[in-house]
Amino acid sequence: MGEEPAAPVLAAAAQHGEDLHVLNLVAGNVAGERVYDVEALRHWAGKDLPWSDDRHLARLGVEYRNDLIGHCTAFGLREPPRRYHSGFLGTADWPPNAVALEELRALGGVTGYGHPFHTPFGDDDPPDVVLDRGRSCAAREIVADAALGLIDTLDVLNHSSIAATAAVYRRLIGAGNRLAVTAGTDAVLSFCRRGTASSPPGWERVYANVAGPLTAESYAEAILLGRTFATTGPWLELTVNGHGPGDTLELPPGQRVEIAVSSIGPEVETLEIRTADGVLAQGPPGRLTAFVEVREPTYVVAVASGPPHPRSMHRSGAYAHTSPVYVDVAGGHVAREADVRWCLAWLERLEAVLRESGTFETPGSSATTSPCTSAPGRSTGGGSRLPGSGDAGEDPFQAPAELAGRSRRRPRRRRRRRACGGMPARPPRAPRGGRRAAIRSTSGGTGPSTSAASREMAPSTYTMIVYEARGSGSAASSASPTRSATGPLKAAPRMAGTAAGWRISTSRRSSANAVMRSAGGLLSSSSDARSASPSSRSRRPPRAAAARARLIRVLV
């Protein structure tokens, strides 16, 4: 995969050269069952990679991939998951991403969606603008997974449409979800001539305000508390009555608050203060302040933007976005009716998209999803040997000696139509009549044939609507520590600077060998589809029924 073999030493050099405090290398597939670097993940899960030190932390994570409903990521896993993808090479879009996210959460992972949206999208556009694009890798399941509390972050900063992702992000937090802003470059160390995929790790970054020494645990805690901002370059700060991102203010109705935003960086042209009701204030770079009397629960975020600039590698220009400061009023949490209804419209349209583009039955056999197929010792197309695929006792993350100085042959050009960032288009889906989901046994084999054992699964079976006014997703409070300014850290390349306590990170979507990606399933609120028997499967899974019992509490 790619033009050059990428040994672990390259990942180490890239992280230290860019002075990235946190690097998340993710294992995953590309266009089939093969999972790149799963051997390294099995060896290093739950441990820091060898080049980590007091200032730099590197871990192996996962990107779980389904091109219809989105690519999920996980940081800080204690051990490898059982599944990495679904919906490739004619397999079913099953189980849903929700099942994979539950497993990743159980393994200690901080979860989210990477490169979520690729279509131009505005704050007032309806959901179908981003939903009606076929198998485009868009994060279509994100509304359901956020409502179920299965994701912690969203890569608002990504290689594709930042504006579209930011618009969806603000709809999600306006509907009552607590999600942190993060960044993911989707860079691939073995690519040399593929746009931003060939750029260095950290050309976009998330900064997290870490309390104490840098460890995987302290970094994950900062992310979960929402003490973050993501940026293509500008430094951005936000305070509400002195409290920073991730904090929650509990106020009585009518209290006046002061909001202050500051930026550093020549690429910034405009600063914005946004609440659940939209843009509150806008002004030139440097510093922006506003005062407001709060009458109802809301959130406050800061946004910095500017035109294309040499310091910003994203084609759309400079951009930075903070996580929210939440403002609770009289014990109530933000849950804006317009945002809740928008999310419900998203789920309704998603049902139609699943009917049109989803695969719930493979031609001539039951639909299955492979939990994992390890990459062989040699990759196709002249690829390099994967660490950990050799003799017993070999360090899975030690670069094989024979790779030194060796170049990879360029892969043969495929004539078949390509989709989703150059990956081969999937085979034609099954006929639309009578789509079904096969049952997988706990041992990993398939159950009886689809026609005999499976029950028909309409896309509505998968759709979960769980919107309520809730604030339990935030562990931060108004007493949460704010960022320290006791001394500057060394400024990283293309970044305006950092303050003590803030850690730089990128969710690096590559491995030390090739692309490190994974795939996901479809929407369902059932637990593990692999352990269900035909008799236990109902038309609407049990958790979906429970979810619908809590439907739209905020609207009634």
Secondary structure, DSSP 8 states (H G I E B T S, - for coil): --SS---HHHHHHHHHHHT-SEEEEEEB-SSSSEEBTHHHHHHHTTS--TT--SS-EEEEEEEEEETTTEEEEEES-SS--S--B-S-TT----S-HHHHHHHHHHTT-EEEESS---S---TT--THHHHSSSSS---TTHHHHHHTT---EEEEE-SS-HHHHHHHHHHHHHTT---EEEE-----TT-SSSGGGGS-TTSSEEEEE--SS--HHHHHHHHHTT-EEEESS-EEEEEETTB-TT-EEEE-TT-EEEEEEEEE-TT--EEEEEETTEEEEEE-SSEEEEEEE--S-EEEEEEEEES-BTTB-STT-EEEEE--EEEEETTB----HHHHHHHHHHHHHHHHHHHHH---SBTTB-----S-EE--SB-TTT--B-TTSSSTT--TTS--GGGTT----------S-EETTTEE-------STT-B---B-TTS-B-S-HHHH--B--HHHH---------TT----TTS-----SSEE---TT---EETTEEEEE-----SSS----B------SS-GGG--GGG--SS-HHHHHHHHTTTGGG-
